[in-house]
Amino acid sequence: MKAANSNNICPICEKNPTMPKFHPFCSARCADVDLGRWLKGNYTIPGEKADVPEPDPDDIY
């Protein structure tokens, strides 16, 4: 994914948005493609993985 820009170019297909309803995307399709990428974990923040302690089973309830 490209960085956000101020010239209203769709970050998925790189076309101008045609409907403000889908901003910053040009269509529902491009918005859905972006959502799918988020849900699949394609967008990540680089860095070291955080150490998350395992929950104690006795503390759950």
C-alpha positions as a Markdown table, in Angstrom:
| # | Residue | x | y | z |
|---|---|---|---|---|
| 1 | Met | 0.0 | 0.0 | 0.0 |
| 2 | Lys | 1.2 | 3.4 | -0.8 |
| 3 | Ala | 1.4 | 6.3 | 1.6 |
| 4 | Ala | -1.6 | 8.6 | 2.1 |
| 5 | Asn | -1.6 | 11.5 | -0.2 |
| 6 | Ser | -3.5 | 14.7 | -0.7 |
| 7 | Asn | -4.4 | 14.4 | -4.4 |
| 8 | Asn | -7.3 | 12.0 | -3.9 |
| 9 | Ile | -5.8 | 9.0 | -5.7 |
| 10 | Cys | -7.2 | 5.6 | -4.7 |
| 11 | Pro | -4.5 | 3.7 | -2.8 |
| 12 | Ile | -5.6 | 0.4 | -4.3 |
| 13 | Cys | -6.1 | 1.0 | -8.0 |
| 14 | Glu | -4.5 | 4.4 | -8.2 |
| 15 | Lys | -7.5 | 6.0 | -9.9 |
| 16 | Asn | -9.3 | 9.2 | -8.8 |
| 17 | Pro | -12.2 | 8.5 | -6.4 |
| 18 | Thr | -15.5 | 8.8 | -8.2 |
| 19 | Met | -17.8 | 8.7 | -5.1 |
| 20 | Pro | -17.1 | 10.5 | -1.8 |
| 21 | Lys | -19.0 | 7.7 | -0.1 |
| 22 | Phe | -15.9 | 5.4 | -0.5 |
| 23 | His | -13.2 | 8.0 | 0.3 |
| 24 | Pro | -10.3 | 7.5 | 0.1 |
| 25 | Phe | -11.2 | 4.6 | -2.3 |
| 26 | Cys | -12.8 | 5.0 | -5.6 |
| 27 | Ser | -15.3 | 2.2 | -5.2 |
| 28 | Ala | -16.7 | -0.4 | -2.8 |
| 29 | Arg | -14.5 | -3.0 | -4.5 |
| 30 | Cys | -11.3 | -1.1 | -3.6 |
| 31 | Ala | -12.6 | -0.6 | 0.0 |
| 32 | Asp | -13.3 | -4.3 | 0.2 |
| 33 | Val | -9.8 | -5.2 | -1.1 |
| 34 | Asp | -8.3 | -2.9 | 1.5 |
| 35 | Leu | -10.4 | -4.5 | 4.3 |
| 36 | Gly | -9.4 | -8.0 | 3.1 |
| 37 | Arg | -5.7 | -7.0 | 3.3 |
| 38 | Trp | -6.2 | -5.7 | 6.9 |
| 39 | Leu | -8.1 | -8.9 | 7.9 |
| 40 | Lys | -5.4 | -11.2 | 6.4 |
| 41 | Gly | -2.7 | -9.3 | 8.3 |
| 42 | Asn | -1.0 | -7.9 | 5.2 |
| 43 | Tyr | -0.5 | -4.5 | 6.9 |
| 44 | Thr | 1.9 | -4.6 | 9.7 |
| 45 | Ile | 4.1 | -2.2 | 11.7 |
| 46 | Pro | 7.7 | -3.1 | 11.5 |
| 47 | Gly | 9.5 | -3.8 | 14.7 |
| 48 | Glu | 10.3 | -6.5 | 17.2 |
| 49 | Lys | 7.6 | -8.8 | 18.3 |
| 50 | Ala | 6.2 | -7.9 | 21.8 |
| 51 | Asp | 6.5 | -10.5 | 24.6 |
| 52 | Val | 2.9 | -11.1 | 25.7 |
| 53 | Pro | 2.6 | -13.4 | 28.8 |
| 54 | Glu | 0.3 | -16.4 | 28.6 |
| 55 | Pro | -2.8 | -16.0 | 30.7 |
| 56 | Asp | -3.0 | -18.1 | 33.8 |
| 57 | Pro | -6.0 | -20.6 | 33.2 |
| 58 | Asp | -7.0 | -20.1 | 36.9 |
| 59 | Asp | -7.4 | -16.4 | 36.4 |
| 60 | Ile | -9.9 | -16.6 | 33.5 |
| 61 | Tyr | -13.0 | -16.9 | 35.7 |
